[in-house]
């Protein structure tokens, strides 16, 4: 590939990657009032025109991997693609230095692929067209480019309406940099491959109602089973994470997508499945008293019983020391503890012989 313009400077770390001015770009898309555009609208207009200019260059070539004698203006357009974040640095390296095949050791240089227009760019084109009655804009006929953008936006909206909504997954762990940082399932940080002991924060994950029901069932003393939890997450390389953080600083669509990935995907773990399969159930009777009074004749009863109840002076103290059931006492919890103590006593007698 013959390169008349020296583009290797774009690969330098100190390269001044600034957004091109509108006077530098080949303008083929000029909506009504474009001269008054400022800020994000102006950047979007420049990006769309740079993409269209590059696609026009490809229309006159036979392919992206053959050797082409590119003019100075065409090389400027390719550099502008990089400056408006339409292509990344890896793509520029593939064009300037090329990729070497490990088997044949041949180096191939390749131009960037044909540029497509994203949803926000298409919506921008439709919004800035200012439609009036019929198919005219301020007395001018709709261009084929604008008509194509309108058709794609309508098709995408129709597809989104017909597409069934996927069931949202619960986030159970996210890094401190994420907006979901309140979710912490791993106490000691994300486990590494090969770790056999993992300290988990069950209290945090039990805040999700659907998960809490399964965990509470697994913690029932009389039920033994297997608790299965399947989670998914993306662990990036340091180089990829660095590039993503740099891309998130941009105000364009690519920067917003990079920020979304950092916030919702990178090092963020989702719950794919949680299930508890019981394997054995132990019999349990909800005793309220280990040895209830069975004698009905008062003088033969072994348990002391007073005729009248004496209310305590403070309500939160419960019953007086004379006996009887206390108020605000979890009888089910006491019964379960009593059941466990009896089982432990039987086990101890069996071990002692």
N, C-alpha and C positions, 0 to 999 in steps of 0.2 A: 504494500500500500504506500503510495507516494504522498508524503506529507509536506506541503509547501510551508505551512505555518508551524513554527516551533511550539508544540503543545506540551512538552515535557515539564514546563514550569507549573502546570496545574497539579502535578503530583508532588510538588514540594510542600513541606509543612507550613512554610511562610507565604503560600500563595494567597493573594487577596481575592477571596471569593465573594464578590459583591454582585448584587442584582443588576442586570444590564439596564441601560436607559432605553426609553422608547425610541429614541432616534437611532440607536444601534441595531434595532431589530427590523427584519423584513416584515412589513405590515401587510397582511392579506385579509385579516378580519378586523373591521373597523365599525363597531356598532354606533348607533346614534349617540352623540355626546361624549365620545371616547376621549376627546381632548380635555375634558373636565374631570376625568377619573383621577383619583388620588388614593394613597394607602393600599389596602388589600385589593381593591378593584383594579388599580393600575398594575399591581404585580400579577394578578390573574390574567389580565389582558395581555401582558408581555409574555407570560408563560404559554398561553394558548397560541400566540403568533409564532413563538420559537418552535413549538411542536409542529405546527403546520408547515413552517419553512423547512424543517428537517425532513418531514414526510415527502415534501415536494422534491427534495434532493434524492431520496430513495426511489422515487418514481422514475427518475432518469437513469438509475443504475440497474445492473443485472442481479445484484445480490449484495449482501453485507460482508461476505468473506473473501471476495475477489479483490485484486489490486485495482484501485481506481485513482485516476489523476484528478484530485480534488483541488478546486480553486481556493483562493484566499478567503473569499466570502463564505464558501461552504464550510471551511474550517472554523471560521468565526461562529457560524451557526452551531456547530458541534460543541464548541467551547461554551456557548450560551446555554446549551442543554444542561451542562454541568452546573453552570452558575444559577440556573433557576430550579435546581434540584430535581430535574426530570430524569437524570441518570446519576448513579453514584460513582464513587472513586474507583471501585472495582471494575466497572464498565470502561472507564477511561484507561485503566491499566491494560485491559484486554485489547483495546484499540491501539494504544501507543507502543507498549512493550510486547504484547501478545501472550498467548498461553502455550506452554511447551508440553507436548504429548510425552508421557513417561515411557511409552513403548517404542515409538518411532523417533523420539527426540526432535520432532518437527515443531517449529514455532508458527502459530497461526494468529494473525491479527484480524480483528473483526470489528466492524462498525456497530454502533448501538442499534438495537432493534427498532422497528417502526413504533412510533409513539401513539398510545391510545389516550383518550380523554376520559378522566375519572368522573364520578357522579357529581362532584362539586363544580367541576369545570363545565359539564353539560348544563347543570342548573344555572350557572352564571350566564351561559350563552342564551338560554331561554329567557331568563329574567331581564337581560339587557336588550332584548329585541323589541320590547314595548309593543305588543300586538294590539292592533285595532280591529275593526270589523273585517271579516273575511280573512284573506291571507296577505294583507299588506301591512307594512310598518312605515308610518309617517310618509305615506305616498310611495314607498319603495317596495318592490317585490321581495318576497322572502328568498334568501339565497339557499342554494342546495345544502350548504354547510349548516345553516340554521335549521333548515327543515329536517336534516338528519339528526341534529341534536334534540329537537322536539320529539321525534319518533323514538329515540333511545330513552328519553326521560319517561315518556308515556309507557313504554314497554317495561321499564324497570319498576315503575309504580304498580303496574298490573301484576307483575311477577311477585312482588312483595305481598300483595293482597291475597294471592292464591297460595302462596307458600305457607305451610302449617308452621305455627310458632313452636320452636323447640323449647323443651322444658329447661328452665334455668338451673344451673348447677350451683351448689353452695360453696363459697370460698371458706376454707378451713385454716389456711395459713397464708400470710402475705408479709413481705419485708416492710421495714420501717418507712421506706421511701414511697410506698403505695398508699393510696387513699383508703385502702381496706386494711390498714396496719393493726386494727383492733383484733383481727383474727390471728391468734397464735396457738397452733396445735402442738408444735415442737418447742419444748422448753429450752433446750440447749442448742437451738438452731436447726437448720435443715440437715437431716442425716445424710451421710455419705454412703456410696455403695459398699456393702460388706458389713455395715454396722449391725450388730445382733441385739444390742440393748438401746432402746430409745425411750427417753423420758417424755411422756405425753401429758398435755394439760386437758384432762377430761372435763373439768368444770367449764372451760372456755367453749368447747365444742358442744356441750349440753345446752347452750343457750339457743341452739336451733331446735325448734319444737319437734320436727320430724325425726331428727337424730336422737333427741333426748328419749323418746319413747322406746327406741331400739336398745339404747344403753341401759335404761332402767330395767328393761326386761332381762338383759344379760346379767345385771347385778342382783337379781332375785336369788336369795339363799337356797331356795328349794329346787332351782332349775340349773342344770349343768349343760353347757353347750359350747359352740364355737362361734366367736364373733369375727366376722370378715369385714374388712374395710379396704376399699380400693380408691386410691387417690391418683391424680395426674397433675403434672406440672412441667414447665420448661426451664431447664438449667442451661443458660447460655455460656459460651466461652467469654473470656475476658475481652478479647478483641471485638467480638460481636456486640457485647454490652457497651463498650466504649463508643463504637460507631453509632449505636442506637441512641445513646445519650447526646452525642453531638447533633444527630439529626433532629432530636426533639426540641432543639433550641430554635429551629426555623418556624416561621409563622405560616408556612404554606400547608397544603394538605398532607404532604409527606411528614412534616414535623408533628402535626396533630396525630397522625397514625402512629408515629414512633412513641409519642407520649402516652397514647392509649395502650400500646403494647407494654410499656414499662409499668403502667398502672394496673393492668388487668391480666397480663400473661407472663411476663418474665419473673421467675422465682415466686409466682403465685400458684398455690395448690388448690385444686378443686376436688370435691367429693364426687366420685363416679358412682360408688355403690357402698351401702352399709347393710349388713344382714346378720341376724343371729339365728343359728340353727340349733334348737334344743336337742340334746342327745339322751337326757335322763331327767326324770322328775321324781323328787322324794315326797313321800306323804307328809302332810302337815295338817294339824288340827288347831284351830284358833282357840286355845285355852285362855280363859280370863282368870282362872284360879287353879292352881295345881291340885289342891284338895278341897273342893267345895263342901260346904256344910250340908249333910244329908239328913241329919236328925231334925225332926219337926217339934219334938217335945222340948220346951224351953229349958227345963232343969237338966236335961240330958245333953244339951248342946255343948260341945267342947270349945267352940269359939265364942269369945265374949261379944255381947251385943247390947248396946244401950237402947233404951226405948225411944229417946228423942235425939235428934241430930243437933249438935252444937255448931253453929256457924262460926267460922274464923273471924277475927277482928279485921284482917286485911284479906281481900278476895284472892290475891295472887299467892297466898300461902297454901291453898288447898285445904284438905281436911285436918282436923285436930288429931293429936296423937292417940285418940281413943280407938282408932281403927276405921275400916271401911275404905271404899274406893275413893281415891283422890280425884279432884276436879282438874280438868285440862291436862290429863296425863295420857300419853299415847299408848293405849292398851295393846294395840297391835304390835308396836315396836317392842314392848316389854315381853309379849308372848313369843315373838321371834327370838329375842335374846335368851329367854328361858328355854326355848326349844334347842338352841345351839349349845347352851350350857349342859343340858341333859345328854345331848349327843357326845359332847366332849368328855363328860363323866363316864359314859358307857365305854367310849374308846379307851380312856385311861385304865379302867378296870380290866378291859380285854388285853391291853398291852402288859399290865402288871401280872396277868395270869391269875 
